[in-house]
Amino acid sequence: MANPQPNRFTKISNELLEHVPRFRFNGTQLRLLLVIWRYTYGFRRKEHEFTLSFLSEAIGAARSQVDREVTALIERNVLEVLSGGSGRPRVLRFNKDFDAWLERPPKAPAKKRKPPPSPSPPRRGRGKKPEQYSADNTYYRMASYFHKKIVAMAANIDFNHSSIAKADLQKWAEDFRKLVEIDKVTDKQLIRDVIDWVTADSFWQTNVLSAKKLREKFGELALKMKAAGVRSGGKGGGNKSAIDRIAKAQEWIEQGGDPYAFEPD
């Protein structure tokens, strides 16, 4: 049975006891103040060293909760820190000047937001959409012709490959443009003859299924076609056919010549 003795008490100002209930303390903060009063005023002293472990055990709350609420009381000017901190026990003193108490902890200054970076100017050559070729464009017609030949070949030999159905004729047209304008294969009849031969050859017809592959292999394919005895029906260049010029260029490179220094007869 509890038996408090009237001659053992803590002296607290009536003015403080009247003002504290009007202030917005939560339950944990009120219990902390009672413990702090007990171990300061109860021993006729104004300050005392408190550890978080001691306060946590005294009020029966988690250490993290005690740490949070003690910090709030300090920020609201209800408690004063005289020394300690940074991992050491703090010497705390109750601030009797209730006019200096704050209803809420002061707000931390808002961080200045950095202005968004200005957009970088678009780089040349990047993000450029490939040219859109119309149906009557020469390169698109080349792509369409090659694709139709592949479709007919696949149906004839019962060959199925996903790339045939998914062919992007715009990309194919771009590859034919590069073949003519960059690789300088300007004999369009030769290009048509190589397409006809490739799609009929038992080996190459299932190994060259795109304009990109045709462009990569074009020199080799033209020479293979010539070796098979097939002559291009296109116009020659002087006394040499386009295939002869390709053969001369390949021979020049194999002998160690500079590809950019080659000049056909």
C-alpha positions as CSV (number, residue, x, y, z in Angstrom):
1,M,0.0,0.0,0.0
2,A,1.4,3.4,-1.0
3,N,2.0,5.7,1.9
4,P,3.4,9.1,0.7
5,Q,4.8,11.3,3.5
6,P,3.6,14.9,3.7
7,N,7.0,16.1,4.8
8,R,8.7,14.8,1.7
9,F,7.7,16.9,-1.3
10,T,8.9,19.0,-4.2
11,K,8.4,22.7,-4.1
12,I,6.8,24.0,-7.3
13,S,5.5,27.5,-7.9
14,N,1.8,27.7,-8.0
15,E,2.1,30.0,-11.0
16,L,3.9,27.4,-12.9
17,L,1.4,24.7,-11.9
18,E,-1.4,26.9,-13.2
19,H,0.4,27.8,-16.5
20,V,1.7,24.3,-17.5
21,P,-1.8,22.7,-18.0
22,R,-2.7,25.6,-20.4
23,F,0.3,24.9,-22.5
24,R,0.2,22.3,-25.3
25,F,2.4,19.6,-23.9
26,N,1.7,16.0,-25.0
27,G,1.6,13.2,-22.4
28,T,5.2,12.1,-22.8
29,Q,6.4,15.7,-22.4
30,L,4.4,16.2,-19.2
31,R,5.8,13.0,-17.7
32,L,9.3,14.1,-18.6
33,L,8.8,17.5,-16.9
34,L,7.6,15.8,-13.7
35,V,10.7,13.6,-13.6
36,I,13.0,16.6,-14.2
37,W,11.3,18.6,-11.5
38,R,11.6,15.7,-9.1
39,Y,15.4,15.4,-9.6
40,T,16.0,19.2,-9.7
41,Y,13.6,21.0,-7.5
42,G,13.1,17.9,-5.4
43,F,16.7,18.0,-4.4
44,R,16.7,21.9,-4.1
45,R,18.8,22.4,-7.2
46,K,18.1,24.0,-10.6
47,E,19.9,21.7,-12.9
48,H,20.9,18.0,-13.1
49,E,22.6,15.6,-15.5
50,F,20.1,13.3,-17.2
51,T,20.8,10.4,-19.5
52,L,18.2,9.1,-22.1
53,S,18.4,5.7,-20.5
54,F,17.5,7.2,-17.1
55,L,14.6,9.2,-18.4
56,S,13.4,6.3,-20.5
57,E,13.2,4.0,-17.4
58,A,11.7,6.7,-15.2
59,I,8.6,7.3,-17.5
60,G,8.4,3.8,-19.0
61,A,8.9,4.9,-22.6
62,A,11.2,3.9,-25.5
63,R,14.6,5.7,-25.6
64,S,13.9,7.0,-29.1
65,Q,10.6,8.5,-28.0
66,V,12.3,10.2,-25.0
67,D,15.0,11.5,-27.2
68,R,12.5,13.0,-29.6
69,E,10.4,14.7,-26.9
70,V,13.3,16.0,-24.9
71,T,14.6,17.6,-28.1
72,A,11.2,19.1,-28.7
73,L,11.1,20.6,-25.2
74,I,14.6,22.1,-25.8
75,E,13.6,23.6,-29.1
76,R,10.5,25.1,-27.5
77,N,12.6,26.8,-24.8
78,V,11.1,24.8,-22.0
79,L,14.3,23.0,-21.1
80,E,17.8,24.5,-21.3
81,V,21.0,22.5,-22.0
82,L,23.9,23.7,-19.9
83,S,26.5,21.1,-21.0
84,G,26.9,17.7,-22.6
85,G,25.3,16.4,-25.7
86,S,27.0,14.7,-28.8
87,G,26.8,11.3,-27.1
88,R,27.3,12.6,-23.6
89,P,24.7,13.0,-20.8
90,R,23.1,16.5,-20.9
91,V,22.8,18.8,-17.9
92,L,19.3,20.1,-18.1
93,R,17.5,23.0,-16.4
94,F,13.8,23.8,-16.5
95,N,13.1,27.3,-17.8
96,K,10.7,29.1,-15.4
97,D,10.2,32.0,-17.8
98,F,7.0,30.6,-19.4
99,D,6.7,33.7,-21.6
100,A,9.7,32.5,-23.5
101,W,8.1,29.1,-24.2
102,L,7.1,28.4,-27.8
103,E,3.9,26.7,-28.8
104,R,5.7,24.9,-31.6
105,P,9.4,24.3,-32.3
106,P,10.8,26.9,-34.7
107,K,10.7,25.9,-38.3
108,A,13.9,25.1,-40.0
109,P,14.7,27.6,-42.8
110,A,13.4,26.3,-46.0
111,K,16.1,25.0,-48.3
112,K,16.5,27.1,-51.4
113,R,15.6,25.2,-54.4
114,K,18.1,25.2,-57.1
115,P,16.6,26.5,-60.3
116,P,16.1,23.8,-62.9
117,P,18.9,23.5,-65.3
118,S,18.3,25.2,-68.6
119,P,17.7,22.8,-71.4
120,S,20.8,21.9,-73.4
121,P,20.7,22.9,-77.0
122,P,19.9,19.9,-79.2
123,R,23.1,18.2,-80.5
124,R,23.5,18.0,-84.1
125,G,23.2,14.5,-85.6
126,R,21.3,13.2,-82.5
127,G,17.6,12.5,-82.3
128,K,17.2,13.0,-86.0
129,K,14.4,10.9,-87.3
130,P,15.3,8.9,-90.4
131,E,14.0,10.3,-93.6
132,Q,10.5,9.2,-94.5
133,Y,10.5,7.7,-98.0
134,S,7.3,8.0,-100.1
135,A,6.0,4.9,-102.0
136,D,7.2,6.4,-105.3
137,N,10.7,7.1,-104.0
138,T,13.5,5.2,-105.9
139,Y,15.0,3.8,-102.7
140,Y,11.6,2.8,-101.3
141,R,10.8,1.0,-104.6
142,M,14.1,-0.8,-104.4
143,A,13.2,-1.9,-100.8
144,S,9.7,-3.0,-101.9
145,Y,11.1,-4.9,-104.8
146,F,13.6,-6.8,-102.7
147,H,11.0,-7.6,-100.0
148,K,8.5,-8.9,-102.6
149,K,11.3,-11.2,-104.0
150,I,12.1,-12.5,-100.5
151,V,8.4,-13.1,-99.8
152,A,8.0,-15.0,-103.0
153,M,11.1,-17.0,-102.4
154,A,10.0,-18.0,-98.9
155,A,6.6,-19.1,-100.1
156,N,8.2,-21.1,-103.0
157,I,10.6,-23.1,-100.7
158,D,8.3,-23.1,-97.7
159,F,10.7,-21.0,-95.6
160,N,9.6,-19.0,-92.6
161,H,11.5,-16.3,-90.8
162,S,10.1,-13.6,-88.4
163,S,12.2,-10.9,-90.0
164,I,10.3,-11.2,-93.3
165,A,7.0,-10.3,-91.8
166,K,8.5,-7.6,-89.5
167,A,10.5,-5.9,-92.3
168,D,10.6,-2.1,-91.9
169,L,10.7,-0.8,-95.5
170,Q,11.6,2.7,-94.4
171,K,14.8,1.3,-92.9
172,W,15.4,-0.8,-95.9
173,A,15.0,2.2,-98.2
174,E,17.6,4.0,-96.0
175,D,20.0,1.1,-96.5
176,F,19.5,1.3,-100.3
177,R,20.2,5.0,-100.2
178,K,23.5,4.3,-98.4
179,L,24.4,1.6,-100.9
180,V,24.0,4.1,-103.8
181,E,25.1,7.4,-102.3
182,I,27.8,6.3,-99.8
183,D,29.1,3.0,-101.2
184,K,28.8,4.5,-104.8
185,V,27.0,1.5,-106.3
186,T,25.2,3.7,-108.8
187,D,24.3,1.0,-111.3
188,K,20.7,0.4,-110.3
189,Q,20.4,-2.4,-112.9
190,L,23.3,-4.2,-111.2
191,I,21.5,-3.8,-107.9
192,R,18.4,-5.4,-109.3
193,D,20.3,-8.2,-110.9
194,V,22.1,-9.0,-107.6
195,I,18.7,-9.0,-105.9
196,D,17.3,-11.5,-108.5
197,W,20.3,-13.7,-108.2
198,V,20.5,-13.7,-104.3
199,T,16.8,-14.6,-103.9
200,A,17.2,-17.5,-106.4
201,D,20.6,-18.9,-105.1
202,S,20.1,-22.0,-102.9
203,F,22.6,-20.8,-100.3
204,W,22.3,-17.0,-100.2
205,Q,18.5,-16.8,-100.5
206,T,18.0,-17.8,-96.8
207,N,21.1,-15.9,-95.6
208,V,20.4,-12.4,-97.0
209,L,17.0,-11.4,-95.7
210,S,17.4,-7.6,-95.3
211,A,18.6,-4.6,-97.1
212,K,21.2,-4.1,-94.4
213,K,22.7,-7.5,-95.1
214,L,22.5,-7.0,-98.8
215,R,24.5,-3.8,-98.5
216,E,27.1,-5.4,-96.2
217,K,27.6,-8.3,-98.6
218,F,27.0,-6.5,-101.9
219,G,30.6,-6.6,-103.3
220,E,31.0,-10.3,-102.4
221,L,27.5,-11.1,-103.9
222,A,28.2,-9.3,-107.1
223,L,31.5,-11.3,-107.6
224,K,29.7,-14.5,-106.7
225,M,27.1,-13.7,-109.3
226,K,29.7,-13.1,-111.9
227,A,31.5,-16.3,-111.0
228,A,28.2,-18.2,-111.5
229,G,28.2,-16.9,-115.1
230,V,25.4,-14.3,-114.7
231,R,26.1,-11.0,-116.4
232,S,24.4,-7.8,-115.4
233,G,22.0,-6.3,-117.9
234,G,22.9,-2.8,-116.9
235,K,25.1,-0.3,-118.7
236,G,28.8,-0.7,-118.2
237,G,31.2,2.0,-117.2
238,G,33.5,2.6,-120.3
239,N,34.9,-0.8,-121.3
240,K,34.4,-2.3,-117.9
241,S,31.1,-3.6,-116.3
242,A,30.2,-2.6,-112.8
243,I,31.0,-6.1,-111.6
244,D,34.5,-5.9,-113.2
245,R,35.1,-2.6,-111.3
246,I,34.1,-4.3,-108.0
247,A,36.4,-7.2,-108.7
248,K,39.3,-4.8,-109.5
249,A,38.7,-2.9,-106.3
250,Q,38.7,-6.1,-104.2
251,E,41.9,-7.2,-105.8
252,W,43.5,-3.8,-105.1
253,I,42.6,-4.0,-101.4
254,E,43.7,-7.6,-101.1
255,Q,47.1,-6.6,-102.5
256,G,47.4,-4.0,-99.7
257,G,46.2,-0.9,-101.6
258,D,44.5,2.0,-100.0
259,P,40.7,1.7,-100.6
260,Y,40.5,5.5,-101.0
261,A,43.3,5.6,-103.5
262,F,41.7,3.1,-105.9
263,E,40.9,4.5,-109.3
264,P,39.2,2.2,-111.8
265,D,40.6,2.1,-115.4
